[in-house]
Amino acid sequence: MIALDTNILARFFIEDSQDKESIKQQKIAHQVLLNACYVPVTVVLEFFWVMDKGYKLTQAQICQVVTKLCSLSRITVESDNQVLIALNLYMQGMDFADALHLVQSKHCDSFYTFDKKLDKKASALYSHTPVIIPQSSQ
């Protein structure tokens, strides 16, 4: 099994350029993904960011790509179930990175943050791990 970086996924899923090097990389990426591959959850998070901020894909397009990635039979996505849950929370208005952090912390008693927006969204959408904004003990 081989592990994949974000740029391989980008070249596989997004045909953004028709220059010679990009076309060559797209073909290579398609060949690479014929193998058994592993995608770390950190790569999923970075790939999400690249699609959102770099390529400016829509929410629907991003969800389609991440769902497709998690469904490919040759690909093992680390924590794929948590990624899909986080994706669902993203579709309901939560930031994807925040959702993934929270879902990955499901085994914990609570999730501490100073992010009031995350606290509000999590309270409305995700009850498995309570979000807590710590207060000063003084």
N, C-alpha and C positions, 0 to 999 in steps of 0.2 A: 504494500500500500504506500502511496506517495501523498505527501501533504501539499496543499495548494496555498499560494499567496493570493492576495486580492487582485493583483494585476492579471493573473491567469483567468480568474473568474470574470473580470471586466472584459477581457478580450473574447471570452467564450459567449457571454450574454449580451454584450453591447457592441454593435458595429457602428462606431462613431466616426471612423475615418477611412478613407479609401486610399491613403498613401501606401507605398510599397511595404514599408516596415509594419504598419498596422495590419495589413492584409496577411503578411507572413506570420505575424504573431497570432492572428485569429485562427489561421490554419493549424498552427502548432498547438494552440489551446484546445482546439477540437480534437486533435490527436491525443493530447495528454489526458483529456477527460474520458477517453475510451478505456482507461485503466481504472483500477480500484483506487479511489482517492479519499483523502481525509481533509475536512475543512474545520480548523479550530474555530471556536465561537468568537475569538478575538478577530479572526479574519472576516467572519460574517458581519461583525459590528463595523469594521473598517469598510467593507464592501458596501454596506448600507450607507455609510457616510459619503462614499465616493459617488454612489448613484444619486443621492439626494443633493449634495452640495456641488459635486464636480460635474455630473451629467445633467443635473436638474430634472431628473425623472419625476413623474407624478407619483402620488401616493399609490394609486392603483398599479402603475407600472412596477414600482419597487416591490409591492406585495406579490405581484405575479412572479417576478424574478426570484425572490426569496422562497416562495412556495415551491416553485419549479426546482430550485437548488435542493431543497429538502426532500423532494420526491424522486430525484434521480437514483436509480437502483445501484449504480456503481459508486455513488458518493455517500460517504458517512459524514454527516454534519454533527459535530460535537454538540450535545445538548439540543438536538433538533426539536424535541417536543417543547422545550423552554423557548427556543427561538420562535416557534410558531405561536406560542401563547403571547410572547412579547409582540409579535407582529399583529396579533389580534388587538392587543391593548393599544398599539400604535394606530391602528385603523379607527379606534374609538377616541383618539385624541391625545394619547400619552406620547411623550417623546420616546423613540425606539430605544435609545441607549438607557434611559431611565427605566423603561419597562424591562429590558433585558437584565439590568443590574438587580432589579427587584425580584424578578422571576428566578434568577440564579441564586437568590438568597432565601428561597422558600423554606429551606431547612433551618433557618435562623429564627430566633424569637422576635426580632424586630429589625428594621432598617432605619438607621439614623441618617438624617440629612438636615441641612439648613434650607433646602429648596422648598419653599412654600407651595409652588406650583405643583411639584411632584407630590407633596403631601395631599393636596386637594384632589388631584387626579387619581392617585392611588386609593384614597378613601372612597372615591366613587366607583372605581373600576376593579380593584384587586384587593381581596380581603385575606389572602393567605399569609401575608407577611405585613404586620402593622408598620406603618411609617411613623417615625417619631422625630419631631424637631426638638433636640435637646435644649434644655433651659439652664441658665446659670444657677448654681446651688447657693449663691450668695444673696 
